Amino acid sequence: MLCGVCPGWALVGVAKQPGGWRPLILDGPVADDSGVRIGSAFAGDAGHVRLAGVDARLHDVVAWPRPWHGTGPFGHAPFLRQYWRPLVLRARAEGFVDDWSLEGATAYVERNWGNGFPPVWWWGEAHDFGGDPLTVAFAGGPALGRLRATAVVIHLGSHLIRLGEPLVAGVRAEVGPGRWVLRGRSLRHRVEIEASGDPAAAHILDVPVPAERRVLPWSHQHLAGRLRVRVERRSRLVYEGESALAGLELGRAP
């Protein structure tokens, strides 16, 4: 489920596997600290989303615990192309998407914003690791000129690991169609993420062009990719596991 708010209009949509991508362009969005509302067609905040065919409520919310974005204080810099921040690291969902019940499902919520989409970007998220209390999320792309930046967030139990701060906790990303490989380290942690999806099976999702009230099919999205993660703390293995229900994205202009 996504909602992209632009000046005077918004793109909202639901992607299902199987089921495909169902987008809508709606006029007159209102966005503030309490969420987003678009007439009677859409309402969403960190605890509830409502759209035609969708009514999802979140309970037992594990919220983002820091005052800064996913990339740390550097993420507040005013010159970056895009900004990214997890809002709900995990929560218990209830409700429905069309004829699907969300009972027993786990949810994740995030926000990104900026002047528009860069020519290429990458993203991933997974929280289904056989019942383990783990959420893995990452996002990256061109940050300034040719500088590429990737942020990684891992929430394991009550412990938050955040990588992506330049010169302090950097992340290297090797990304291509169907392949996401990230390696990062800080003074305490070392993280390896390897994710994959069949490029031929990717959903082609739309992204908004904010100033032109139109969308472009630039997002190659996997709703059930594979993601393996390994986490070390001071050279000791603290977690290693794999999810077969990872959301993975590679966005690129033609």
ChimeraX commands (.cxc) that place a marker at each C-alpha (Angstrom):
marker #1 position 0.00,0.00,0.00 radius 0.5
marker #1 position 1.39,3.41,-0.92 radius 0.5
marker #1 position 0.35,7.03,-0.92 radius 0.5
marker #1 position 2.46,9.60,-2.76 radius 0.5
marker #1 position 1.39,13.17,-1.97 radius 0.5
marker #1 position 2.27,15.88,-4.50 radius 0.5
marker #1 position 1.19,19.55,-4.71 radius 0.5
marker #1 position -2.57,19.39,-5.35 radius 0.5
marker #1 position -2.80,15.67,-6.13 radius 0.5
marker #1 position -1.75,12.23,-4.92 radius 0.5
marker #1 position -1.02,8.75,-6.19 radius 0.5
marker #1 position -2.46,5.96,-4.04 radius 0.5
marker #1 position -2.37,2.28,-4.79 radius 0.5
marker #1 position -2.34,-1.30,-3.61 radius 0.5
marker #1 position -0.09,-4.07,-4.91 radius 0.5
marker #1 position -0.90,-7.75,-4.31 radius 0.5
marker #1 position 0.79,-11.00,-5.21 radius 0.5
marker #1 position -1.04,-12.52,-6.91 radius 0.5
marker #1 position -3.32,-9.71,-7.99 radius 0.5
marker #1 position -1.10,-7.05,-9.53 radius 0.5
marker #1 position -1.05,-3.26,-9.05 radius 0.5
marker #1 position -4.12,-1.05,-8.66 radius 0.5
marker #1 position -3.32,2.70,-8.72 radius 0.5
marker #1 position -5.53,5.78,-8.40 radius 0.5
marker #1 position -4.81,9.49,-8.92 radius 0.5
marker #1 position -6.80,11.66,-6.52 radius 0.5
marker #1 position -7.06,15.43,-6.16 radius 0.5
marker #1 position -6.94,17.58,-3.04 radius 0.5
marker #1 position -4.80,15.70,-0.52 radius 0.5
marker #1 position -4.36,17.14,2.97 radius 0.5
marker #1 position -1.18,16.09,4.75 radius 0.5
marker #1 position -0.13,17.09,8.26 radius 0.5
marker #1 position 1.34,15.57,11.42 radius 0.5
marker #1 position -1.80,13.48,11.96 radius 0.5
marker #1 position -1.61,11.76,8.55 radius 0.5
marker #1 position -3.04,12.09,5.04 radius 0.5
marker #1 position -6.66,12.56,4.02 radius 0.5
marker #1 position -8.06,12.80,0.48 radius 0.5
marker #1 position -11.76,13.58,0.66 radius 0.5
marker #1 position -13.73,10.45,1.48 radius 0.5
marker #1 position -11.53,8.26,-0.74 radius 0.5
marker #1 position -8.45,7.83,1.43 radius 0.5
marker #1 position -7.30,8.27,5.01 radius 0.5
marker #1 position -4.02,7.09,6.47 radius 0.5
marker #1 position -1.80,7.54,9.50 radius 0.5
marker #1 position 0.66,5.39,11.42 radius 0.5
marker #1 position -2.16,3.29,12.89 radius 0.5
marker #1 position -4.91,3.04,10.26 radius 0.5
marker #1 position -5.22,3.04,6.47 radius 0.5
marker #1 position -8.52,3.17,4.60 radius 0.5
marker #1 position -9.06,3.06,0.83 radius 0.5
marker #1 position -11.62,1.38,-1.41 radius 0.5
marker #1 position -11.14,-2.33,-0.76 radius 0.5
marker #1 position -8.64,-1.71,2.07 radius 0.5
marker #1 position -9.18,-1.22,5.79 radius 0.5
marker #1 position -6.13,-1.95,7.92 radius 0.5
marker #1 position -5.56,-1.17,11.59 radius 0.5
marker #1 position -2.31,-1.58,13.49 radius 0.5
marker #1 position -1.90,-2.72,17.09 radius 0.5
marker #1 position 1.09,-3.35,19.37 radius 0.5
marker #1 position 3.03,-0.79,17.37 radius 0.5
marker #1 position 6.83,-0.68,17.64 radius 0.5
marker #1 position 7.50,2.89,16.57 radius 0.5
marker #1 position 10.73,4.42,15.28 radius 0.5
marker #1 position 12.50,5.46,18.51 radius 0.5
marker #1 position 14.88,8.18,17.28 radius 0.5
marker #1 position 14.36,11.90,16.59 radius 0.5
marker #1 position 16.27,11.62,13.29 radius 0.5
marker #1 position 15.82,9.83,9.98 radius 0.5
marker #1 position 17.02,6.38,8.94 radius 0.5
marker #1 position 20.44,7.79,7.94 radius 0.5
marker #1 position 20.99,9.54,11.27 radius 0.5
marker #1 position 21.63,13.26,11.78 radius 0.5
marker #1 position 23.18,13.45,8.30 radius 0.5
marker #1 position 19.72,12.72,6.94 radius 0.5
marker #1 position 18.57,16.17,8.01 radius 0.5
marker #1 position 20.98,17.87,5.57 radius 0.5
marker #1 position 18.97,20.25,3.34 radius 0.5
marker #1 position 20.66,19.40,0.02 radius 0.5
marker #1 position 19.79,15.70,-0.39 radius 0.5
marker #1 position 17.55,14.45,-3.21 radius 0.5
marker #1 position 15.50,12.09,-1.07 radius 0.5
marker #1 position 14.87,11.51,2.62 radius 0.5
marker #1 position 13.74,8.24,4.19 radius 0.5
marker #1 position 12.49,7.22,7.60 radius 0.5
marker #1 position 10.81,4.10,9.03 radius 0.5
marker #1 position 7.77,5.08,11.11 radius 0.5
marker #1 position 6.49,1.72,12.39 radius 0.5
marker #1 position 9.15,-0.98,12.64 radius 0.5
marker #1 position 6.56,-3.69,13.16 radius 0.5
marker #1 position 2.96,-4.01,14.32 radius 0.5
marker #1 position 0.14,-6.52,14.44 radius 0.5
marker #1 position -2.38,-5.90,11.66 radius 0.5
marker #1 position -6.09,-6.57,11.41 radius 0.5
marker #1 position -8.64,-5.75,8.74 radius 0.5
marker #1 position -8.79,-6.66,5.08 radius 0.5
marker #1 position -7.43,-6.03,1.58 radius 0.5
marker #1 position -10.23,-6.94,-0.82 radius 0.5
marker #1 position -11.10,-10.53,0.12 radius 0.5
marker #1 position -7.86,-11.10,2.06 radius 0.5
marker #1 position -7.99,-11.04,5.86 radius 0.5
marker #1 position -5.05,-9.37,7.59 radius 0.5
marker #1 position -5.62,-11.30,10.80 radius 0.5
marker #1 position -2.26,-12.54,12.05 radius 0.5
marker #1 position -0.26,-10.39,9.62 radius 0.5
marker #1 position 2.68,-8.18,10.60 radius 0.5
marker #1 position 2.92,-4.65,9.21 radius 0.5
marker #1 position 5.65,-2.10,8.54 radius 0.5
marker #1 position 5.23,1.63,7.73 radius 0.5
marker #1 position 7.73,4.14,6.36 radius 0.5
marker #1 position 7.92,7.57,4.79 radius 0.5
marker #1 position 10.18,9.12,2.16 radius 0.5
marker #1 position 10.07,12.62,0.74 radius 0.5
marker #1 position 11.91,15.01,-1.55 radius 0.5
marker #1 position 11.59,16.98,-4.77 radius 0.5
marker #1 position 11.11,13.91,-6.94 radius 0.5
marker #1 position 12.50,10.50,-7.69 radius 0.5
marker #1 position 16.14,10.18,-8.73 radius 0.5
marker #1 position 17.06,8.30,-11.93 radius 0.5
marker #1 position 17.85,5.17,-9.91 radius 0.5
marker #1 position 17.12,3.99,-6.35 radius 0.5
marker #1 position 16.90,0.79,-4.34 radius 0.5
marker #1 position 14.84,-0.33,-1.36 radius 0.5
marker #1 position 14.02,-3.42,0.64 radius 0.5
marker #1 position 12.15,-4.55,3.75 radius 0.5
marker #1 position 11.48,-7.86,5.48 radius 0.5
marker #1 position 9.99,-8.83,8.83 radius 0.5
marker #1 position 8.98,-12.47,8.34 radius 0.5
marker #1 position 11.84,-14.52,9.78 radius 0.5
marker #1 position 10.03,-17.56,11.12 radius 0.5
marker #1 position 8.56,-15.74,14.08 radius 0.5
marker #1 position 11.78,-14.03,15.16 radius 0.5
marker #1 position 11.24,-10.41,16.30 radius 0.5
marker #1 position 13.31,-8.94,13.48 radius 0.5
marker #1 position 12.74,-6.16,10.96 radius 0.5
marker #1 position 15.24,-5.31,8.21 radius 0.5
marker #1 position 14.86,-2.24,6.02 radius 0.5
marker #1 position 17.14,-0.35,3.66 radius 0.5
marker #1 position 16.96,2.45,1.10 radius 0.5
marker #1 position 19.51,4.08,-1.15 radius 0.5
marker #1 position 20.29,6.04,-4.27 radius 0.5
marker #1 position 22.13,9.14,-5.46 radius 0.5
marker #1 position 22.37,11.60,-2.57 radius 0.5
marker #1 position 24.38,14.50,-3.97 radius 0.5
marker #1 position 25.89,14.61,-7.45 radius 0.5
marker #1 position 27.55,11.24,-8.02 radius 0.5
marker #1 position 27.58,10.39,-4.32 radius 0.5
marker #1 position 25.53,7.25,-3.62 radius 0.5
marker #1 position 24.22,6.59,-0.13 radius 0.5
marker #1 position 22.44,3.64,1.46 radius 0.5
marker #1 position 20.81,3.48,4.89 radius 0.5
marker #1 position 20.15,0.21,6.72 radius 0.5
marker #1 position 17.93,-0.25,9.76 radius 0.5
marker #1 position 17.71,-3.51,11.72 radius 0.5
marker #1 position 15.42,-3.91,14.71 radius 0.5
marker #1 position 16.10,-7.13,16.63 radius 0.5
marker #1 position 14.04,-7.61,19.77 radius 0.5
marker #1 position 14.43,-4.25,21.50 radius 0.5
marker #1 position 17.77,-3.43,19.87 radius 0.5
marker #1 position 18.06,-0.94,16.99 radius 0.5
marker #1 position 21.00,-1.01,14.58 radius 0.5
marker #1 position 21.32,1.93,12.21 radius 0.5
marker #1 position 23.96,2.11,9.48 radius 0.5
marker #1 position 24.53,4.61,6.70 radius 0.5
marker #1 position 26.12,7.59,8.36 radius 0.5
marker #1 position 29.10,8.63,6.16 radius 0.5
marker #1 position 32.53,8.13,7.77 radius 0.5
marker #1 position 30.94,6.57,10.88 radius 0.5
marker #1 position 28.83,3.59,9.83 radius 0.5
marker #1 position 29.02,3.34,6.06 radius 0.5
marker #1 position 27.21,0.87,3.80 radius 0.5
marker #1 position 28.37,-0.47,0.44 radius 0.5
marker #1 position 25.64,-1.52,-1.98 radius 0.5
marker #1 position 25.87,-3.65,-5.13 radius 0.5
marker #1 position 22.49,-3.48,-6.81 radius 0.5
marker #1 position 21.15,-4.68,-10.16 radius 0.5
marker #1 position 18.05,-6.31,-11.64 radius 0.5
marker #1 position 17.00,-9.02,-9.23 radius 0.5
marker #1 position 19.98,-8.57,-6.89 radius 0.5
marker #1 position 20.64,-6.49,-3.76 radius 0.5
marker #1 position 23.88,-6.99,-1.80 radius 0.5
marker #1 position 24.66,-4.65,1.11 radius 0.5
marker #1 position 27.55,-4.70,3.56 radius 0.5
marker #1 position 27.93,-2.23,6.38 radius 0.5
marker #1 position 29.78,-1.78,9.62 radius 0.5
marker #1 position 30.01,0.52,12.60 radius 0.5
marker #1 position 32.25,0.45,15.66 radius 0.5
marker #1 position 30.04,-2.27,17.15 radius 0.5
marker #1 position 28.22,-4.00,14.33 radius 0.5
marker #1 position 28.82,-5.68,11.02 radius 0.5
marker #1 position 25.83,-6.38,8.77 radius 0.5
marker #1 position 25.52,-8.37,5.54 radius 0.5
marker #1 position 22.31,-8.44,3.50 radius 0.5
marker #1 position 21.78,-10.46,0.33 radius 0.5
marker #1 position 18.42,-10.31,-1.43 radius 0.5
marker #1 position 17.10,-11.59,-4.73 radius 0.5
marker #1 position 14.04,-11.78,-6.94 radius 0.5
marker #1 position 13.33,-12.93,-10.48 radius 0.5
marker #1 position 13.53,-9.78,-12.68 radius 0.5
marker #1 position 10.97,-11.26,-15.09 radius 0.5
marker #1 position 8.44,-11.60,-12.25 radius 0.5
marker #1 position 8.76,-8.03,-10.91 radius 0.5
marker #1 position 5.66,-5.87,-10.65 radius 0.5
marker #1 position 6.07,-2.60,-12.55 radius 0.5
marker #1 position 4.70,0.08,-10.25 radius 0.5
marker #1 position 4.12,3.74,-10.99 radius 0.5
marker #1 position 5.94,6.65,-9.39 radius 0.5
marker #1 position 4.62,10.22,-9.42 radius 0.5
marker #1 position 6.10,13.16,-11.32 radius 0.5
marker #1 position 5.14,15.79,-8.70 radius 0.5
marker #1 position 5.03,18.90,-10.88 radius 0.5
marker #1 position 3.18,17.32,-13.82 radius 0.5
marker #1 position 0.25,15.35,-12.31 radius 0.5
marker #1 position 1.27,12.15,-14.02 radius 0.5
marker #1 position 3.01,8.90,-13.20 radius 0.5
marker #1 position 5.75,6.83,-14.80 radius 0.5
marker #1 position 6.26,3.03,-14.62 radius 0.5
marker #1 position 9.76,3.17,-13.11 radius 0.5
marker #1 position 9.53,0.96,-10.02 radius 0.5
marker #1 position 10.43,-2.73,-10.38 radius 0.5
marker #1 position 8.94,-4.26,-7.25 radius 0.5
marker #1 position 9.10,-7.76,-5.76 radius 0.5
marker #1 position 6.48,-8.52,-3.12 radius 0.5
marker #1 position 7.86,-11.95,-2.17 radius 0.5
marker #1 position 11.61,-11.84,-2.71 radius 0.5
marker #1 position 14.22,-13.63,-0.65 radius 0.5
marker #1 position 16.40,-11.80,1.86 radius 0.5
marker #1 position 19.19,-13.22,3.99 radius 0.5
marker #1 position 20.71,-11.19,6.82 radius 0.5
marker #1 position 23.70,-11.72,9.06 radius 0.5
marker #1 position 24.43,-9.50,12.07 radius 0.5
marker #1 position 27.61,-9.50,14.16 radius 0.5
marker #1 position 28.30,-7.48,17.29 radius 0.5
marker #1 position 31.97,-7.07,18.16 radius 0.5
marker #1 position 32.80,-10.01,15.83 radius 0.5
marker #1 position 30.25,-12.29,17.50 radius 0.5
marker #1 position 27.31,-13.61,15.51 radius 0.5
marker #1 position 24.05,-12.38,17.05 radius 0.5
marker #1 position 21.63,-13.26,14.25 radius 0.5
marker #1 position 21.51,-15.03,10.90 radius 0.5
marker #1 position 18.30,-15.82,9.05 radius 0.5
marker #1 position 16.31,-15.66,5.86 radius 0.5
marker #1 position 12.89,-14.42,4.78 radius 0.5
marker #1 position 10.98,-15.54,1.70 radius 0.5
marker #1 position 8.52,-12.64,1.94 radius 0.5
marker #1 position 10.78,-9.64,1.44 radius 0.5
marker #1 position 9.66,-6.50,-0.36 radius 0.5
marker #1 position 12.40,-5.46,-2.80 radius 0.5
marker #1 position 12.56,-2.55,-5.22 radius 0.5
marker #1 position 14.83,-1.26,-7.95 radius 0.5
marker #1 position 13.68,2.00,-9.45 radius 0.5
marker #1 position 15.21,3.28,-12.64 radius 0.5
marker #1 position 14.37,5.64,-15.46 radius 0.5
marker #1 position 14.26,4.14,-18.97 radius 0.5
marker link #1:1,2 radius 0.2
marker link #1:2,3 radius 0.2
marker link #1:3,4 radius 0.2
marker link #1:4,5 radius 0.2
marker link #1:5,6 radius 0.2
marker link #1:6,7 radius 0.2
marker link #1:7,8 radius 0.2
marker link #1:8,9 radius 0.2
marker link #1:9,10 radius 0.2
marker link #1:10,11 radius 0.2
marker link #1:11,12 radius 0.2
marker link #1:12,13 radius 0.2
marker link #1:13,14 radius 0.2
marker link #1:14,15 radius 0.2
marker link #1:15,16 radius 0.2
marker link #1:16,17 radius 0.2
marker link #1:17,18 radius 0.2
marker link #1:18,19 radius 0.2
marker link #1:19,20 radius 0.2
marker link #1:20,21 radius 0.2
marker link #1:21,22 radius 0.2
marker link #1:22,23 radius 0.2
marker link #1:23,24 radius 0.2
marker link #1:24,25 radius 0.2
marker link #1:25,26 radius 0.2
marker link #1:26,27 radius 0.2
marker link #1:27,28 radius 0.2
marker link #1:28,29 radius 0.2
marker link #1:29,30 radius 0.2
marker link #1:30,31 radius 0.2
marker link #1:31,32 radius 0.2
marker link #1:32,33 radius 0.2
marker link #1:33,34 radius 0.2
marker link #1:34,35 radius 0.2
marker link #1:35,36 radius 0.2
marker link #1:36,37 radius 0.2
marker link #1:37,38 radius 0.2
marker link #1:38,39 radius 0.2
marker link #1:39,40 radius 0.2
marker link #1:40,41 radius 0.2
marker link #1:41,42 radius 0.2
marker link #1:42,43 radius 0.2
marker link #1:43,44 radius 0.2
marker link #1:44,45 radius 0.2
marker link #1:45,46 radius 0.2
marker link #1:46,47 radius 0.2
marker link #1:47,48 radius 0.2
marker link #1:48,49 radius 0.2
marker link #1:49,50 radius 0.2
marker link #1:50,51 radius 0.2
marker link #1:51,52 radius 0.2
marker link #1:52,53 radius 0.2
marker link #1:53,54 radius 0.2
marker link #1:54,55 radius 0.2
marker link #1:55,56 radius 0.2
marker link #1:56,57 radius 0.2
marker link #1:57,58 radius 0.2
marker link #1:58,59 radius 0.2
marker link #1:59,60 radius 0.2
marker link #1:60,61 radius 0.2
marker link #1:61,62 radius 0.2
marker link #1:62,63 radius 0.2
marker link #1:63,64 radius 0.2
marker link #1:64,65 radius 0.2
marker link #1:65,66 radius 0.2
marker link #1:66,67 radius 0.2
marker link #1:67,68 radius 0.2
marker link #1:68,69 radius 0.2
marker link #1:69,70 radius 0.2
marker link #1:70,71 radius 0.2
marker link #1:71,72 radius 0.2
marker link #1:72,73 radius 0.2
marker link #1:73,74 radius 0.2
marker link #1:74,75 radius 0.2
marker link #1:75,76 radius 0.2
marker link #1:76,77 radius 0.2
marker link #1:77,78 radius 0.2
marker link #1:78,79 radius 0.2
marker link #1:79,80 radius 0.2
marker link #1:80,81 radius 0.2
marker link #1:81,82 radius 0.2
marker link #1:82,83 radius 0.2
marker link #1:83,84 radius 0.2
marker link #1:84,85 radius 0.2
marker link #1:85,86 radius 0.2
marker link #1:86,87 radius 0.2
marker link #1:87,88 radius 0.2
marker link #1:88,89 radius 0.2
marker link #1:89,90 radius 0.2
marker link #1:90,91 radius 0.2
marker link #1:91,92 radius 0.2
marker link #1:92,93 radius 0.2
marker link #1:93,94 radius 0.2
marker link #1:94,95 radius 0.2
marker link #1:95,96 radius 0.2
marker link #1:96,97 radius 0.2
marker link #1:97,98 radius 0.2
marker link #1:98,99 radius 0.2
marker link #1:99,100 radius 0.2
marker link #1:100,101 radius 0.2
marker link #1:101,102 radius 0.2
marker link #1:102,103 radius 0.2
marker link #1:103,104 radius 0.2
marker link #1:104,105 radius 0.2
marker link #1:105,106 radius 0.2
marker link #1:106,107 radius 0.2
marker link #1:107,108 radius 0.2
marker link #1:108,109 radius 0.2
marker link #1:109,110 radius 0.2
marker link #1:110,111 radius 0.2
marker link #1:111,112 radius 0.2
marker link #1:112,113 radius 0.2
marker link #1:113,114 radius 0.2
marker link #1:114,115 radius 0.2
marker link #1:115,116 radius 0.2
marker link #1:116,117 radius 0.2
marker link #1:117,118 radius 0.2
marker link #1:118,119 radius 0.2
marker link #1:119,120 radius 0.2
marker link #1:120,121 radius 0.2
marker link #1:121,122 radius 0.2
marker link #1:122,123 radius 0.2
marker link #1:123,124 radius 0.2
marker link #1:124,125 radius 0.2
marker link #1:125,126 radius 0.2
marker link #1:126,127 radius 0.2
marker link #1:127,128 radius 0.2
marker link #1:128,129 radius 0.2
marker link #1:129,130 radius 0.2
marker link #1:130,131 radius 0.2
marker link #1:131,132 radius 0.2
marker link #1:132,133 radius 0.2
marker link #1:133,134 radius 0.2
marker link #1:134,135 radius 0.2
marker link #1:135,136 radius 0.2
marker link #1:136,137 radius 0.2
marker link #1:137,138 radius 0.2
marker link #1:138,139 radius 0.2
marker link #1:139,140 radius 0.2
marker link #1:140,141 radius 0.2
marker link #1:141,142 radius 0.2
marker link #1:142,143 radius 0.2
marker link #1:143,144 radius 0.2
marker link #1:144,145 radius 0.2
marker link #1:145,146 radius 0.2
marker link #1:146,147 radius 0.2
marker link #1:147,148 radius 0.2
marker link #1:148,149 radius 0.2
marker link #1:149,150 radius 0.2
marker link #1:150,151 radius 0.2
marker link #1:151,152 radius 0.2
marker link #1:152,153 radius 0.2
marker link #1:153,154 radius 0.2
marker link #1:154,155 radius 0.2
marker link #1:155,156 radius 0.2
marker link #1:156,157 radius 0.2
marker link #1:157,158 radius 0.2
marker link #1:158,159 radius 0.2
marker link #1:159,160 radius 0.2
marker link #1:160,161 radius 0.2
marker link #1:161,162 radius 0.2
marker link #1:162,163 radius 0.2
marker link #1:163,164 radius 0.2
marker link #1:164,165 radius 0.2
marker link #1:165,166 radius 0.2
marker link #1:166,167 radius 0.2
marker link #1:167,168 radius 0.2
marker link #1:168,169 radius 0.2
marker link #1:169,170 radius 0.2
marker link #1:170,171 radius 0.2
marker link #1:171,172 radius 0.2
marker link #1:172,173 radius 0.2
marker link #1:173,174 radius 0.2
marker link #1:174,175 radius 0.2
marker link #1:175,176 radius 0.2
marker link #1:176,177 radius 0.2
marker link #1:177,178 radius 0.2
marker link #1:178,179 radius 0.2
marker link #1:179,180 radius 0.2
marker link #1:180,181 radius 0.2
marker link #1:181,182 radius 0.2
marker link #1:182,183 radius 0.2
marker link #1:183,184 radius 0.2
marker link #1:184,185 radius 0.2
marker link #1:185,186 radius 0.2
marker link #1:186,187 radius 0.2
marker link #1:187,188 radius 0.2
marker link #1:188,189 radius 0.2
marker link #1:189,190 radius 0.2
marker link #1:190,191 radius 0.2
marker link #1:191,192 radius 0.2
marker link #1:192,193 radius 0.2
marker link #1:193,194 radius 0.2
marker link #1:194,195 radius 0.2
marker link #1:195,196 radius 0.2
marker link #1:196,197 radius 0.2
marker link #1:197,198 radius 0.2
marker link #1:198,199 radius 0.2
marker link #1:199,200 radius 0.2
marker link #1:200,201 radius 0.2
marker link #1:201,202 radius 0.2
marker link #1:202,203 radius 0.2
marker link #1:203,204 radius 0.2
marker link #1:204,205 radius 0.2
marker link #1:205,206 radius 0.2
marker link #1:206,207 radius 0.2
marker link #1:207,208 radius 0.2
marker link #1:208,209 radius 0.2
marker link #1:209,210 radius 0.2
marker link #1:210,211 radius 0.2
marker link #1:211,212 radius 0.2
marker link #1:212,213 radius 0.2
marker link #1:213,214 radius 0.2
marker link #1:214,215 radius 0.2
marker link #1:215,216 radius 0.2
marker link #1:216,217 radius 0.2
marker link #1:217,218 radius 0.2
marker link #1:218,219 radius 0.2
marker link #1:219,220 radius 0.2
marker link #1:220,221 radius 0.2
marker link #1:221,222 radius 0.2
marker link #1:222,223 radius 0.2
marker link #1:223,224 radius 0.2
marker link #1:224,225 radius 0.2
marker link #1:225,226 radius 0.2
marker link #1:226,227 radius 0.2
marker link #1:227,228 radius 0.2
marker link #1:228,229 radius 0.2
marker link #1:229,230 radius 0.2
marker link #1:230,231 radius 0.2
marker link #1:231,232 radius 0.2
marker link #1:232,233 radius 0.2
marker link #1:233,234 radius 0.2
marker link #1:234,235 radius 0.2
marker link #1:235,236 radius 0.2
marker link #1:236,237 radius 0.2
marker link #1:237,238 radius 0.2
marker link #1:238,239 radius 0.2
marker link #1:239,240 radius 0.2
marker link #1:240,241 radius 0.2
marker link #1:241,242 radius 0.2
marker link #1:242,243 radius 0.2
marker link #1:243,244 radius 0.2
marker link #1:244,245 radius 0.2
marker link #1:245,246 radius 0.2
marker link #1:246,247 radius 0.2
marker link #1:247,248 radius 0.2
marker link #1:248,249 radius 0.2
marker link #1:249,250 radius 0.2
marker link #1:250,251 radius 0.2
marker link #1:251,252 radius 0.2
marker link #1:252,253 radius 0.2
marker link #1:253,254 radius 0.2
view
